[in-house]
Amino acid sequence: MQKKTNNNDITTLDEILDEKYGARGAEKREQWEEEFEAFRLGVLIEEARRKMGMTQQELAEKCGTNKAYISRIENNASDIRLSTLLRIIHKGFGGHLKLTLQL
């Protein structure tokens, strides 16, 4: 049963995930978290590309890959190597990558 916060009828995302996949640290939950981060990365790349008014083809040409690969990244259908991510950000967008680590 889902617990409610502050006696409201609001269930937090963490509560839903705890119920469906287990608490953080559980194998199923960690797999979900990894897949979600990959999905978020694809969304960030797509949003940046659109904000810059670029097509997938234009981004691919700028960073030395192909349109199909950019599409797979944006649709979470492909793992992305760090070197490729950096190329997309630096050469494709002219930007810089900032990382944070949460423990």
Backbone torsions as a table, in degrees:
resi	resn	phi	psi	omega
1	MET	NA	137.3	-179.3
2	GLN	-77.1	136.3	176.5
3	LYS	-89.2	150.3	-179.0
4	LYS	-102.7	149.6	-179.9
5	THR	-98.0	137.6	176.3
6	ASN	50.4	37.0	178.2
7	ASN	57.7	18.7	176.2
8	ASN	-92.8	172.1	175.9
9	ASP	-91.5	23.9	-178.0
10	ILE	-98.9	128.1	174.9
11	THR	-108.2	128.7	-178.7
12	THR	-78.0	160.6	176.9
13	LEU	-60.2	-42.2	178.8
14	ASP	-59.9	-38.6	178.7
15	GLU	-65.1	-41.4	178.3
16	ILE	-64.5	-45.0	-179.6
17	LEU	-66.0	-39.7	176.9
18	ASP	-57.0	-43.6	-177.4
19	GLU	-69.6	-42.3	-174.8
20	LYS	-81.1	-39.2	-172.9
21	TYR	-118.4	-6.5	-177.0
22	GLY	96.4	170.0	-179.1
23	ALA	-69.4	161.7	175.6
24	ARG	-54.1	137.9	-176.8
25	GLY	104.4	-26.6	176.8
26	ALA	-69.6	142.9	-175.3
27	GLU	-55.2	-46.9	-179.1
28	LYS	-62.8	-40.0	-179.6
29	ARG	-67.8	-43.2	-179.4
30	GLU	-63.9	-36.9	176.4
31	GLN	-63.4	-43.4	177.8
32	TRP	-61.0	-44.5	-179.3
33	GLU	-60.5	-43.0	178.7
34	GLU	-62.7	-45.7	-179.9
35	GLU	-64.9	-36.2	178.8
36	PHE	-66.5	-40.4	178.6
37	GLU	-63.6	-40.0	177.4
38	ALA	-64.0	-40.7	177.2
39	PHE	-61.5	-45.9	-180.0
40	ARG	-60.2	-40.5	179.6
41	LEU	-62.0	-43.5	177.5
42	GLY	-61.3	-40.7	178.5
43	VAL	-65.3	-42.6	178.9
44	LEU	-60.7	-42.8	179.2
45	ILE	-64.8	-44.7	179.3
46	GLU	-62.4	-43.9	179.6
47	GLU	-62.8	-41.8	179.0
48	ALA	-63.6	-44.1	-179.9
49	ARG	-60.9	-46.5	-179.8
50	ARG	-65.4	-40.3	178.9
51	LYS	-59.9	-34.3	179.8
52	MET	-85.5	0.1	177.5
53	GLY	70.4	30.1	-177.3
54	MET	-104.8	147.9	171.3
55	THR	-85.8	167.5	174.9
56	GLN	-61.0	-38.3	179.7
57	GLN	-63.0	-44.8	-180.0
58	GLU	-63.3	-43.1	177.8
59	LEU	-62.7	-44.2	179.9
60	ALA	-59.0	-44.6	-179.7
61	GLU	-63.9	-40.3	-179.4
62	LYS	-65.3	-33.4	-175.1
63	CYS	-108.6	9.2	172.1
64	GLY	75.1	37.1	175.6
65	THR	-132.4	-162.1	179.7
66	ASN	-122.2	162.4	-176.7
67	LYS	-57.7	-40.2	-178.2
68	ALA	-61.6	-38.0	179.8
69	TYR	-68.3	-42.5	177.1
70	ILE	-60.0	-43.4	178.9
71	SER	-61.1	-44.1	179.6
72	ARG	-62.9	-39.6	178.0
73	ILE	-63.9	-47.7	-177.9
74	GLU	-64.8	-27.2	-178.6
75	ASN	-101.9	15.6	176.6
76	ASN	56.9	33.8	-179.5
77	ALA	-105.4	4.8	-178.7
78	SER	-149.4	137.0	171.1
79	ASP	-71.1	147.7	-179.6
80	ILE	-115.9	133.6	176.3
81	ARG	-76.4	150.1	179.6
82	LEU	-59.2	-41.0	-179.9
83	SER	-61.8	-38.0	178.4
84	THR	-69.9	-42.4	177.5
85	LEU	-58.4	-44.8	179.1
86	LEU	-63.2	-40.1	177.5
87	ARG	-62.5	-42.6	179.4
88	ILE	-62.2	-44.7	-177.5
89	ILE	-70.7	-46.9	-176.7
90	HIS	-75.1	-55.9	-176.0
91	LYS	-81.0	-40.8	-176.8
92	GLY	-73.8	-44.4	-176.2
93	PHE	-106.0	-15.6	-175.3
94	GLY	70.1	28.3	-176.7
95	GLY	-113.5	-171.0	179.7
96	HIS	-130.5	147.7	179.6
97	LEU	-94.5	131.1	173.2
98	LYS	-116.2	129.6	179.6
99	LEU	-115.3	148.4	170.4
100	THR	-128.1	151.6	178.9
101	LEU	-121.3	124.1	178.5
102	GLN	-111.7	125.0	-179.9
103	LEU	-110.1	NA	NA
